[in-house]
Amino acid sequence: MLTMRRRAAAACLIVAIALSVTSCSGDSSDTGNDKIAGADSGESDSASPSASASAEAGAPTFDLPSDIEVTVERPSTGDATKDAILRDTAYAAQARVEAFAKGEGQTVNMNRYFAVSALTYWVDRVATVKKDGLTITGDYRFFGFEVTDAADGKTAAVQYCEDQSKAYGKEIKTGKVQRTEPSDDDFILNTLQVSKDSRGDWQVTVQSWKQGDASCVRG
């Protein structure tokens, strides 16, 4: 089992891109979760990289170790602006996973889809988790994407769910998997703000999160 300090660190990484950028302050009931979202050292010889690609022009490529799988369920809304926002939000979630997989916070994709305090936060978290000797394994599922506010075309509010019921923490040195019993807390509602940059990409700037949200559990 993780120590309480390491369990708290794990809880601070429970979601893809939805923690507070100023502190790990989501729902106070989250402190007992062993799972870490989007962290892998990339140091295991058995973790051969796999690439994810999209047919969309200019889509990023994500290299992940073979023991991590990311599934994104993002149906089209029929609105071009909302679809672009949700597309880049999903890319940001995958970029965070890739950053932890590489043990490097400022990857090309992190710099593309995160900005200001959100980027600073995750750069720090990547370094901290790697220093603590922790990584992840298993499957991550992102679904329920929704734009809740996009009035001015330059900033937007977005939410989506994350399913970590098949994802687990892992010790880098030993490879030991920190298995946990599935629970409602494995389902996380991510709420974030994004802004459109000069290249036309939507970048995550502000984040918050809630474990066990009923709308995600039902999904």
C-alpha positions, 0 to 999 in steps of 0.5 A: 500500500502507498503511504498516506503522503504518497496516497495524497500525491496520487489523489492530486493526479486523479484526473486528466486535466481537471485539478485546481492549478493552484493546489490539489483541491477538488473534493475532500473525500478524494484523499484515499485514492491510490490511482494516478492519472496520466503518470508513467516514467517511460523507463520500463524496457517492456513499455514499447511506445505506441502511437495514436493518430487522427485523420484530422489535418494537423492532429497531434501524435501521442506516444504511450507505453504499451501498458497504458491505453486511452479511449476517447468517446467524443461524438460530433455536436454538429457545431464547428466551433464546439467540435473544435473546442472538444477536439482540443480538450480531448487532445489535452487529456491525452497530452497529459497522459503522454507527459507522465508517460515520458516523465517530461512536463513540457512535451510538444503536445503539453505546450500546445494544449496547456497554457499559463498556470495550468501548464505550470501546474502539470510540469511540476506534477510530472516532476514530483510524481517521477521523483516519488517513484510512481507511475500508472498502468491500465486503461483511461476512458474519457467521455461525456464531453460538453461545451457549457459556455462558448459565448465569445469564440475566444474562451470557453467552459468545458466538462467531461468525464473520466473513467479510471475503473481499469487504471492503477498506480504502479511503482517504477522500480518494482513494477508492482501495481497498486490495485484497488477495488472499483468504486464510484470514485473511479469516475471523475467529472472534469470542469475546465476553461480553455482559451484560443491561441494565435494558432487556433488551438484551444488551450486549457488554462483553468481546471477543477474536478470532482470524484464520484459525480453521479453524471459520470458514474451513470456514463 
